[in-house]
């Protein structure tokens, strides 16, 4: 038996093995990272929302590199439009 702390958005923010205050009793398998902030309790079922999962550093770096490349390409295109070849 596990006890889950669930916020107003149904996000699971803590999981313990003993009854405590407003924690919800849950009898079932609990994922190891359930209190990481990307699992919700919906109709008595734990649901994982990967889009809520924080990115690791490598993923963040790749996203920033892609954004930087896209910005550079956009700026180069704008410069080409403003300064036609002679």
BALUMVO-824512 format. One record per atom (N, C-alpha, C, O): z, x, y; atom name; residue in three letters. Coordinates in nm, 2 decimals, padded with zeros to 4 digits. Each point is the difference from the previous one (the first is absolute). Layout:
// BALUMVO-824512
+--------+--------+--------+----+-----+
!     pz !     px !     py !  a !   r !
+--------+--------+--------+----+-----+
!      Z !      X !      Y ! CA ! ALA !
...
+--------+--------+--------+----+-----+
//
This chain:
// BALUMVO-824512
+--------+--------+--------+----+-----+
!     pz !     px !     py !  a !   r !
+--------+--------+--------+----+-----+
!  00.00 !  00.08 ! -00.12 !  N ! UNK !
!  00.00 ! -00.08 !  00.12 ! CA ! UNK !
!  00.00 !  00.09 !  00.12 !  C ! UNK !
!  00.08 !  00.10 !  00.01 !  O ! UNK !
! -00.16 ! -00.13 !  00.09 !  N ! UNK !
! -00.01 !  00.07 !  00.13 ! CA ! UNK !
!  00.02 ! -00.10 !  00.11 !  C ! UNK !
! -00.01 ! -00.12 ! -00.02 !  O ! UNK !
!  00.05 !  00.17 !  00.13 !  N ! UNK !
!  00.02 ! -00.08 !  00.12 ! CA ! UNK !
! -00.08 !  00.06 !  00.12 !  C ! UNK !
!  00.00 !  00.12 !  00.03 !  O ! UNK !
! -00.08 ! -00.20 !  00.03 !  N ! UNK !
! -00.10 !  00.04 !  00.10 ! CA ! UNK !
!  00.04 ! -00.05 !  00.14 !  C ! UNK !
!  00.04 ! -00.11 !  00.02 !  O ! UNK !
! -00.05 !  00.20 !  00.07 !  N ! UNK !
!  00.01 ! -00.03 !  00.14 ! CA ! UNK !
! -00.14 ! -00.03 !  00.06 !  C ! UNK !
! -00.09 !  00.08 ! -00.01 !  O ! UNK !
!  00.07 ! -00.20 !  00.06 !  N ! UNK !
! -00.13 ! -00.05 !  00.05 ! CA ! UNK !
!  00.01 ! -00.04 !  00.14 !  C ! UNK !
!  00.09 ! -00.07 !  00.04 !  O ! UNK !
! -00.18 !  00.12 !  00.05 !  N ! UNK !
!  00.01 ! -00.03 !  00.14 ! CA ! UNK !
! -00.07 ! -00.13 !  00.02 !  C ! UNK !
! -00.05 ! -00.07 ! -00.09 !  O ! UNK !
!  00.04 !  00.03 !  00.22 !  N ! UNK !
! -00.06 ! -00.13 !  00.04 ! CA ! UNK !
! -00.15 ! -00.01 ! -00.04 !  C ! UNK !
! -00.05 ! -00.11 ! -00.01 !  O ! UNK !
! -00.02 !  00.22 ! -00.01 !  N ! UNK !
! -00.14 !  00.00 ! -00.03 ! CA ! UNK !
! -00.02 !  00.01 ! -00.15 !  C ! UNK !
! -00.11 !  00.03 ! -00.05 !  O ! UNK !
!  00.22 ! -00.04 ! -00.03 !  N ! UNK !
!  00.00 !  00.01 ! -00.14 ! CA ! UNK !
! -00.02 !  00.14 ! -00.05 !  C ! UNK !
! -00.02 !  00.03 ! -00.12 !  O ! UNK !
!  00.03 !  00.07 !  00.21 !  N ! UNK !
! -00.01 !  00.14 ! -00.05 ! CA ! UNK !
!  00.13 !  00.04 ! -00.06 !  C ! UNK !
!  00.11 ! -00.02 !  00.05 !  O ! UNK !
! -00.12 !  00.09 ! -00.16 !  N ! UNK !
!  00.12 !  00.05 ! -00.08 ! CA ! UNK !
!  00.04 !  00.13 !  00.07 !  C ! UNK !
! -00.08 !  00.10 !  00.00 !  O ! UNK !
!  00.20 ! -00.09 !  00.05 !  N ! UNK !
!  00.04 !  00.12 !  00.07 ! CA ! UNK !
!  00.11 !  00.08 ! -00.08 !  C ! UNK !
!  00.04 !  00.11 !  00.04 !  O ! UNK !
!  00.01 ! -00.17 ! -00.15 !  N ! UNK !
!  00.11 !  00.07 ! -00.07 ! CA ! UNK !
!  00.01 ! -00.07 ! -00.14 !  C ! UNK !
! -00.03 ! -00.12 ! -00.02 !  O ! UNK !
!  00.07 !  00.20 ! -00.08 !  N ! UNK !
!  00.02 ! -00.05 ! -00.13 ! CA ! UNK !
!  00.12 !  00.07 ! -00.06 !  C ! UNK !
!  00.01 !  00.12 ! -00.01 !  O ! UNK !
!  00.09 ! -00.20 ! -00.04 !  N ! UNK !
!  00.12 !  00.05 ! -00.05 ! CA ! UNK !
!  00.03 ! -00.07 ! -00.14 !  C ! UNK !
! -00.06 ! -00.10 ! -00.03 !  O ! UNK !
!  00.16 !  00.16 ! -00.04 !  N ! UNK !
!  00.02 ! -00.06 ! -00.13 ! CA ! UNK !
!  00.13 ! -00.08 ! -00.01 !  C ! UNK !
!  00.05 ! -00.03 ! -00.11 !  O ! UNK !
!  00.01 ! -00.01 !  00.23 !  N ! UNK !
!  00.12 ! -00.08 !  00.00 ! CA ! UNK !
! -00.01 ! -00.11 !  00.11 !  C ! UNK !
! -00.07 !  00.02 !  00.10 !  O ! UNK !
!  00.13 ! -00.13 ! -00.12 !  N ! UNK !
!  00.00 ! -00.11 !  00.11 ! CA ! UNK !
!  00.05 !  00.05 !  00.13 !  C ! UNK !
!  00.11 !  00.07 !  00.00 !  O ! UNK !
! -00.17 ! -00.10 !  00.11 !  N ! UNK !
!  00.04 !  00.04 !  00.13 ! CA ! UNK !
! -00.05 ! -00.10 !  00.11 !  C ! UNK !
! -00.12 ! -00.02 !  00.00 !  O ! UNK !
!  00.21 ! -00.02 !  00.08 !  N ! UNK !
! -00.03 ! -00.09 !  00.12 ! CA ! UNK !
! -00.12 ! -00.09 ! -00.03 !  C ! UNK !
!  00.00 ! -00.09 ! -00.09 !  O ! UNK !
! -00.11 !  00.10 !  00.17 !  N ! UNK !
! -00.11 ! -00.09 !  00.00 ! CA ! UNK !
! -00.11 !  00.05 ! -00.09 !  C ! UNK !
! -00.12 ! -00.05 !  00.01 !  O ! UNK !
!  00.14 !  00.14 ! -00.10 !  N ! UNK !
! -00.10 !  00.05 ! -00.09 ! CA ! UNK !
! -00.04 ! -00.10 ! -00.10 !  C ! UNK !
!  00.08 ! -00.08 ! -00.04 !  O ! UNK !
! -00.21 !  00.07 !  00.00 !  N ! UNK !
! -00.05 ! -00.10 ! -00.09 ! CA ! UNK !
!  00.00 !  00.06 ! -00.14 !  C ! UNK !
! -00.05 !  00.11 ! -00.03 !  O ! UNK !
!  00.11 ! -00.19 ! -00.06 !  N ! UNK !
!  00.00 !  00.04 ! -00.14 ! CA ! UNK !
! -00.14 !  00.00 ! -00.06 !  C ! UNK !
! -00.07 ! -00.10 !  00.02 !  O ! UNK !
!  00.03 !  00.20 ! -00.09 !  N ! UNK !
! -00.13 !  00.01 ! -00.06 ! CA ! UNK !
!  00.01 !  00.05 ! -00.14 !  C ! UNK !
!  00.05 !  00.11 ! -00.03 !  O ! UNK !
! -00.10 ! -00.19 ! -00.06 !  N ! UNK !
!  00.00 !  00.04 ! -00.15 ! CA ! UNK !
! -00.14 !  00.03 ! -00.04 !  C ! UNK !
! -00.07 ! -00.09 ! -00.04 !  O ! UNK !
!  00.03 !  00.21 !  00.04 !  N ! UNK !
! -00.13 !  00.04 ! -00.04 ! CA ! UNK !
! -00.02 !  00.15 !  00.03 !  C ! UNK !
!  00.09 !  00.07 !  00.05 !  O ! UNK !
! -00.21 ! -00.03 ! -00.08 !  N ! UNK !
! -00.03 !  00.15 !  00.02 ! CA ! UNK !
! -00.02 !  00.02 !  00.15 !  C ! UNK !
! -00.07 ! -00.07 !  00.07 !  O ! UNK !
!  00.13 !  00.18 ! -00.02 !  N ! UNK !
! -00.01 !  00.03 !  00.14 ! CA ! UNK !
! -00.07 !  00.14 !  00.01 !  C ! UNK !
!  00.04 !  00.10 ! -00.06 !  O ! UNK !
! -00.15 ! -00.10 !  00.14 !  N ! UNK !
! -00.07 !  00.13 !  00.02 ! CA ! UNK !
!  00.09 !  00.10 !  00.06 !  C ! UNK !
!  00.09 ! -00.03 !  00.08 !  O ! UNK !
! -00.11 !  00.16 ! -00.11 !  N ! UNK !
!  00.09 !  00.10 !  00.05 ! CA ! UNK !
!  00.00 !  00.01 !  00.16 !  C ! UNK !
!  00.11 !  00.02 !  00.05 !  O ! UNK !
! -00.22 ! -00.04 !  00.01 !  N ! UNK !
!  00.00 !  00.01 !  00.15 ! CA ! UNK !
!  00.01 ! -00.13 !  00.07 !  C ! UNK !
! -00.05 ! -00.02 !  00.11 !  O ! UNK !
!  00.12 ! -00.08 ! -00.17 !  N ! UNK !
!  00.00 ! -00.13 !  00.05 ! CA ! UNK !
!  00.07 ! -00.01 !  00.14 !  C ! UNK !
! -00.04 ! -00.09 !  00.07 !  O ! UNK !
!  00.12 !  00.18 ! -00.04 !  N ! UNK !
!  00.07 ! -00.01 !  00.13 ! CA ! UNK !
! -00.07 !  00.08 !  00.11 !  C ! UNK !
!  00.05 !  00.03 !  00.11 !  O ! UNK !
! -00.18 !  00.02 ! -00.14 !  N ! UNK !
! -00.07 !  00.08 !  00.09 ! CA ! UNK !
! -00.06 ! -00.08 !  00.12 !  C ! UNK !
! -00.05 !  00.06 !  00.09 !  O ! UNK !
!  00.05 ! -00.19 ! -00.10 !  N ! UNK !
! -00.05 ! -00.08 !  00.11 ! CA ! UNK !
! -00.14 ! -00.06 ! -00.02 !  C ! UNK !
! -00.06 ! -00.05 !  00.09 !  O ! UNK !
!  00.00 !  00.07 ! -00.21 !  N ! UNK !
! -00.14 ! -00.06 ! -00.02 ! CA ! UNK !
!  00.00 ! -00.10 ! -00.12 !  C ! UNK !
! -00.10 ! -00.03 ! -00.05 !  O ! UNK !
!  00.22 ! -00.01 !  00.01 !  N ! UNK !
!  00.01 ! -00.11 ! -00.10 ! CA ! UNK !
!  00.07 ! -00.12 !  00.06 !  C ! UNK !
!  00.09 !  00.01 !  00.09 !  O ! UNK !
! -00.14 ! -00.13 ! -00.13 !  N ! UNK !
!  00.06 ! -00.12 !  00.05 ! CA ! UNK !
!  00.05 ! -00.08 ! -00.12 !  C ! UNK !
! -00.06 !  00.01 ! -00.11 !  O ! UNK !
!  00.15 ! -00.10 !  00.13 !  N ! UNK !
!  00.05 ! -00.09 ! -00.10 ! CA ! UNK !
! -00.06 ! -00.13 !  00.04 !  C ! UNK !
!  00.03 ! -00.07 !  00.10 !  O ! UNK !
! -00.12 !  00.02 ! -00.19 !  N ! UNK !
! -00.07 ! -00.13 !  00.02 ! CA ! UNK !
!  00.01 ! -00.09 ! -00.12 !  C ! UNK !
! -00.04 !  00.03 ! -00.11 !  O ! UNK !
!  00.11 ! -00.14 !  00.13 !  N ! UNK !
!  00.02 ! -00.10 ! -00.10 ! CA ! UNK !
!  00.06 !  00.07 ! -00.13 !  C ! UNK !
! -00.04 ! -00.03 ! -00.11 !  O ! UNK !
!  00.14 !  00.11 !  00.14 !  N ! UNK !
!  00.07 !  00.07 ! -00.11 ! CA ! UNK !
! -00.07 !  00.11 ! -00.07 !  C ! UNK !
!  00.04 !  00.05 ! -00.10 !  O ! UNK !
! -00.15 ! -00.01 !  00.16 !  N ! UNK !
! -00.08 !  00.11 ! -00.06 ! CA ! UNK !
! -00.02 !  00.11 !  00.10 !  C ! UNK !
! -00.02 ! -00.02 !  00.12 !  O ! UNK !
!  00.04 !  00.15 ! -00.16 !  N ! UNK !
! -00.02 !  00.11 !  00.08 ! CA ! UNK !
! -00.15 !  00.03 !  00.01 !  C ! UNK !
! -00.07 !  00.03 ! -00.10 !  O ! UNK !
!  00.02 ! -00.02 !  00.22 !  N ! UNK !
! -00.15 !  00.02 !  00.03 ! CA ! UNK !
! -00.01 !  00.13 !  00.08 !  C ! UNK !
!  00.06 !  00.01 !  00.11 !  O ! UNK !
! -00.15 !  00.08 ! -00.15 !  N ! UNK !
! -00.02 !  00.12 !  00.07 ! CA ! UNK !
! -00.12 ! -00.02 !  00.10 !  C ! UNK !
! -00.10 ! -00.05 ! -00.04 !  O ! UNK !
!  00.12 !  00.09 !  00.16 !  N ! UNK !
! -00.10 !  00.00 !  00.11 ! CA ! UNK !
! -00.04 !  00.14 !  00.04 !  C ! UNK !
!  00.07 !  00.06 !  00.08 !  O ! UNK !
! -00.17 !  00.00 ! -00.14 !  N ! UNK !
! -00.03 !  00.14 !  00.02 ! CA ! UNK !
! -00.04 !  00.02 !  00.15 !  C ! UNK !
!  00.02 !  00.11 !  00.05 !  O ! UNK !
! -00.07 ! -00.21 !  00.02 !  N ! UNK !
! -00.03 !  00.02 !  00.14 ! CA ! UNK !
!  00.12 !  00.02 !  00.09 !  C ! UNK !
! -00.01 !  00.05 !  00.11 !  O ! UNK !
!  00.13 ! -00.08 ! -00.16 !  N ! UNK !
!  00.12 !  00.02 !  00.07 ! CA ! UNK !
!  00.06 !  00.14 ! -00.03 !  C ! UNK !
!  00.09 !  00.05 !  00.07 !  O ! UNK !
! -00.14 !  00.02 ! -00.18 !  N ! UNK !
!  00.05 !  00.12 ! -00.04 ! CA ! UNK !
! -00.03 !  00.11 !  00.10 !  C ! UNK !
! -00.11 !  00.02 !  00.04 !  O ! UNK !
!  00.21 !  00.06 !  00.00 !  N ! UNK !
! -00.03 !  00.11 !  00.10 ! CA ! UNK !
! -00.09 !  00.10 ! -00.06 !  C ! UNK !
!  00.00 !  00.03 ! -00.12 !  O ! UNK !
! -00.08 !  00.03 !  00.21 !  N ! UNK !
! -00.10 !  00.10 ! -00.04 ! CA ! UNK !
!  00.08 !  00.14 ! -00.02 !  C ! UNK !
!  00.09 !  00.02 !  00.08 !  O ! UNK !
! -00.14 !  00.06 ! -00.17 !  N ! UNK !
!  00.06 !  00.13 !  00.00 ! CA ! UNK !
! -00.07 !  00.09 !  00.10 !  C ! UNK !
! -00.10 ! -00.04 !  00.06 !  O ! UNK !
!  00.14 !  00.16 ! -00.04 !  N ! UNK !
! -00.05 !  00.09 !  00.11 ! CA ! UNK !
! -00.15 !  00.03 ! -00.02 !  C ! UNK !
! -00.07 ! -00.01 !  00.10 !  O ! UNK !
!  00.03 !  00.03 ! -00.22 !  N ! UNK !
! -00.14 !  00.04 ! -00.03 ! CA ! UNK !
! -00.09 ! -00.12 !  00.03 !  C ! UNK !
! -00.11 !  00.02 !  00.06 !  O ! UNK !
!  00.15 ! -00.14 ! -00.09 !  N ! UNK !
! -00.08 ! -00.12 !  00.03 ! CA ! UNK !
! -00.01 ! -00.02 !  00.15 !  C ! UNK !
! -00.11 ! -00.03 !  00.06 !  O ! UNK !
!  00.22 !  00.05 !  00.01 !  N ! UNK !
!  00.00 ! -00.01 !  00.15 ! CA ! UNK !
! -00.09 !  00.10 !  00.06 !  C ! UNK !
! -00.08 ! -00.03 !  00.10 !  O ! UNK !
!  00.08 !  00.15 ! -00.15 !  N ! UNK !
! -00.09 !  00.11 !  00.06 ! CA ! UNK !
! -00.14 ! -00.04 ! -00.02 !  C ! UNK !
! -00.08 !  00.02 !  00.09 !  O ! UNK !
!  00.04 ! -00.07 ! -00.21 !  N ! UNK !
! -00.14 ! -00.04 ! -00.03 ! CA ! UNK !
! -00.04 ! -00.11 !  00.09 !  C ! UNK !
! -00.12 !  00.00 !  00.05 !  O ! UNK !
!  00.20 ! -00.10 ! -00.03 !  N ! UNK !
! -00.03 ! -00.11 !  00.09 ! CA ! UNK !
! -00.02 !  00.05 !  00.14 !  C ! UNK !
! -00.10 ! -00.04 !  00.07 !  O ! UNK !
!  00.18 !  00.13 ! -00.02 !  N ! UNK !
! -00.01 !  00.05 !  00.14 ! CA ! UNK !
! -00.13 !  00.09 !  00.01 !  C ! UNK !
! -00.06 ! -00.01 !  00.10 !  O ! UNK !
!  00.03 !  00.09 ! -00.20 !  N ! UNK !
! -00.12 !  00.08 !  00.00 ! CA ! UNK !
! -00.13 ! -00.09 !  00.01 !  C ! UNK !
! -00.09 !  00.02 !  00.08 !  O ! UNK !
!  00.09 ! -00.13 ! -00.16 !  N ! UNK !
! -00.11 ! -00.09 !  00.00 ! CA ! UNK !
! -00.01 ! -00.07 !  00.14 !  C ! UNK !
! -00.11 ! -00.01 !  00.05 !  O ! UNK !
!  00.22 ! -00.03 !  00.01 !  N ! UNK !
! -00.01 ! -00.06 !  00.13 ! CA ! UNK !
! -00.05 !  00.10 !  00.11 !  C ! UNK !
! -00.07 ! -00.03 !  00.08 !  O ! UNK !
!  00.12 !  00.16 ! -00.10 !  N ! UNK !
! -00.05 !  00.10 !  00.10 ! CA ! UNK !
! -00.15 !  00.02 ! -00.02 !  C ! UNK !
! -00.07 !  00.01 !  00.10 !  O ! UNK !
!  00.02 !  00.00 ! -00.22 !  N ! UNK !
! -00.14 !  00.02 ! -00.02 ! CA ! UNK !
! -00.08 ! -00.12 !  00.05 !  C ! UNK !
! -00.10 !  00.02 !  00.07 !  O ! UNK !
!  00.15 ! -00.14 ! -00.09 !  N ! UNK !
! -00.07 ! -00.12 !  00.05 ! CA ! UNK !
! -00.01 !  00.00 !  00.16 !  C ! UNK !
! -00.10 ! -00.04 !  00.06 !  O ! UNK !
!  00.22 !  00.08 !  00.00 !  N ! UNK !
!  00.00 !  00.01 !  00.14 ! CA ! UNK !
! -00.10 !  00.10 !  00.06 !  C ! UNK !
! -00.07 ! -00.02 !  00.09 !  O ! UNK !
!  00.07 !  00.14 ! -00.16 !  N ! UNK !
! -00.10 !  00.10 !  00.04 ! CA ! UNK !
! -00.14 ! -00.05 ! -00.01 !  C ! UNK !
! -00.08 !  00.03 !  00.09 !  O ! UNK !
!  00.05 ! -00.09 ! -00.20 !  N ! UNK !
! -00.14 ! -00.05 ! -00.02 ! CA ! UNK !
! -00.03 ! -00.11 !  00.11 !  C ! UNK !
! -00.12 !  00.00 !  00.05 !  O ! UNK !
!  00.21 ! -00.08 ! -00.02 !  N ! UNK !
! -00.02 ! -00.10 !  00.10 ! CA ! UNK !
! -00.03 !  00.06 !  00.14 !  C ! UNK !
! -00.09 ! -00.04 !  00.07 !  O ! UNK !
!  00.18 !  00.14 ! -00.04 !  N ! UNK !
! -00.02 !  00.07 !  00.13 ! CA ! UNK !
! -00.13 !  00.07 !  00.01 !  C ! UNK !
! -00.07 !  00.00 !  00.11 !  O ! UNK !
!  00.03 !  00.06 ! -00.22 !  N ! UNK !
! -00.13 !  00.07 !  00.00 ! CA ! UNK !
! -00.12 ! -00.09 !  00.02 !  C ! UNK !
! -00.09 !  00.02 !  00.07 !  O ! UNK !
!  00.10 ! -00.14 ! -00.13 !  N ! UNK !
! -00.10 ! -00.11 !  00.01 ! CA ! UNK !
!  00.00 ! -00.05 !  00.15 !  C ! UNK !
! -00.11 ! -00.02 !  00.05 !  O ! UNK !
!  00.22 !  00.01 !  00.01 !  N ! UNK !
!  00.01 ! -00.05 !  00.14 ! CA ! UNK !
! -00.06 !  00.11 !  00.09 !  C ! UNK !
! -00.07 ! -00.03 !  00.10 !  O ! UNK !
!  00.09 !  00.16 ! -00.13 !  N ! UNK !
! -00.05 !  00.10 !  00.09 ! CA ! UNK !
! -00.15 !  00.01 ! -00.02 !  C ! UNK !
! -00.07 !  00.02 !  00.10 !  O ! UNK !
!  00.02 ! -00.05 ! -00.22 !  N ! UNK !
! -00.15 !  00.00 ! -00.02 ! CA ! UNK !
! -00.06 ! -00.11 !  00.09 !  C ! UNK !
! -00.11 !  00.01 !  00.05 !  O ! UNK !
!  00.18 ! -00.13 ! -00.05 !  N ! UNK !
! -00.06 ! -00.11 !  00.08 ! CA ! UNK !
!  00.00 !  00.03 !  00.15 !  C ! UNK !
! -00.09 ! -00.04 !  00.07 !  O ! UNK !
!  00.20 !  00.11 ! -00.02 !  N ! UNK !
!  00.01 !  00.02 !  00.14 ! CA ! UNK !
! -00.08 !  00.12 !  00.05 !  C ! UNK !
! -00.05 !  00.00 !  00.11 !  O ! UNK !
!  00.02 !  00.09 ! -00.20 !  N ! UNK !
! -00.07 !  00.12 !  00.03 ! CA ! UNK !
! -00.13 !  00.01 ! -00.09 !  C ! UNK !
!  00.01 !  00.08 ! -00.10 !  O ! UNK !
! -00.11 ! -00.15 !  00.14 !  N ! UNK !
! -00.12 !  00.01 ! -00.09 ! CA ! UNK !
! -00.06 !  00.14 !  00.00 !  C ! UNK !
!  00.02 !  00.07 !  00.10 !  O ! UNK !
! -00.09 ! -00.03 ! -00.20 !  N ! UNK !
! -00.06 !  00.13 ! -00.01 ! CA ! UNK !
! -00.10 !  00.02 !  00.11 !  C ! UNK !
! -00.07 ! -00.10 !  00.05 !  O ! UNK !
!  00.05 !  00.22 !  00.00 !  N ! UNK !
! -00.09 !  00.03 !  00.11 ! CA ! UNK !
! -00.13 !  00.05 ! -00.05 !  C ! UNK !
! -00.09 !  00.03 !  00.08 !  O ! UNK !
+--------+--------+--------+----+-----+
//
